[in-house]
Amino acid sequence: MSVTSSFSVPRLVVAAPSSGSGKTTVATGLMAALTARGLAVSPHKVGPDYIDPGYHALATGRPGRNLDAYLCGPELVAPLFLHGALGCDVAVVEGVMGMYDGAAGEGELASTAHVAKLLRAPVVLVVDASSQSRSVAALVHGFASWDPEVRVGGVILNKVASDRHEALLREALDSAGVPVLGVLRRVARIDTPSRHLGLVPVAERRAEAVDAVAAMAAQVSDGCDLEALLGLARSTGALSCAAWDAAEALASSPPPPLPVPALGAAPPGPRCRPERPRPQAPDGLVVAVAGGAAFTFSYAEHTELLAAAGAEVVLFDPLRDEQLPDGTRGLVMGGGFPEMYASELSANEPLRKAVAALAESGAPIAAECAGLLYLCRELDGQPMCGVLDATARMSERLTLGYRDAVAVSDSVLAPAGTRMRGHEFHRTVVEPGSGGAPAWGVLAPLRRVEGFVQQGVHASYLHTHWASEPGVARRFVERCRTS
């Protein structure tokens, strides 16, 4: 049964005028600093980013969760937030890009400001003050007054050079009416190395990541007024919705949609609510989920939905494990950086053969991005699983953005005609880009088909969030049960 929010979850959103202002340092450092005080902190990230939530999880000891109004719809943002924040003392939400930057061509949709309004949460604006003094007041005033529904409750000044610089900034901000809740001095860059797709994930550099989070926590503890930040978080009211629940989501998910339209045709018509399915007794059905350093991109709700649908979810590491977990009836492989580990993945020949055998048996396999690359014949010249008659290679071009898509082939994830929104984030190319039965027809921003559906395999570059379409998990587990 879903849990109605009868209490107020203290919460705040960490935003910035632009990327590179210091959101991740402040948000992660604040999460770690509050956790060190003995508080249960719920970590969240606006948008589809997978890497920052790994640092958030390290800071708090809880799963980092995404709040994406594009992938899941605005109506699910608050329920998913409450689901993650149940039992917590405070929640910290790290924003994305600049505060008012959302999905391209969609107005405020999926922006930090949009999510802050959906959560009725105050915003702490992190400002890079390194090249300004009095102008900071105009900047903060503009962000605070642009949308009267967004409550900017305070500002944290980052990269402040000296006591004199701080005094000039504070004097200027006195006239803006927004309190200064923290001042962070210019320091040597905290060791959070980046590469072609952003920060290096926590799973790849565990010891160094622990040190980086500790450094962020010390910087925020020393430079910010934690009591004032907690007070701001506690000034929020209750949200008038129920917390998302995987079992309830499965019970209320709609039946299969109408047959697939031609690309560009009208979407399927209205869908009716089904009768509540009868609970199924556990039967030891194992769904293996790839993890480890090469497969770090996943949403926590996916495994929760699989478990609610009756699967026993078992994690494994394709870099280390030579066999799939005992009793594997289905396989889920999300995103990550297989291109950084192509030789190691290739060297694990026993596992590659096990995955190929599972695919040959017709068992359900859901592969997104990194999983797609792993199923190809080769990646940058290194042999992979050979499930798909395709090759993959690194590219100079970054493919990045939200996608509106429709399933064009019946698969273990969805019937043809299912409309979903997704996100692409890669610097690789698969040739050919689709099979005889493509996975998705991308309707926007560029019309095309992509991905592969063959036997029980669904492989695609598109990252999707199953909370938006819980029937995906139910269908996958049912196929595991009957294959």
Secondary structure, DSSP 8 states (H G I E B T S, - for coil): ---B--S---EEEEE-SSTTSSHHHHHHHHHHHHHHTT--EEEEEESS-SHHHHHHHHHHSS--EEE-TTTS-GGGHHHHHHHHHTT-SEEEEE--SSTT--STTSTTTTSHHHHHHHHT--EEEEEE-TT-STHHHHHHHHHHHH-TTS-EEEEEEEEE--HHHHHHHHHHHHTTT--EEEEEE--S--S--EETTEE--GGGSHHHHHHHHHHHHHHHHHHB-HHHHHHHHTT----SSB---HHHHHHT----------TTS--------------------EEEEE-STT--B--HHHHHHHHHTT-EEEEE-TTT-SS--TTEEEEEE-BS-GGGGHHHHHH-HHHHHHHHHHHHTT--EEEETHHHHHHSSEETTEE----SS-EEEEEEEEEEEEEEEEE-S--SS--TT-EEEEEEEEEEEEESSB-SS-SEEEEESS-EEEBEEETTEEEES-EE-GGGSTHHHHHHHHHHHH-
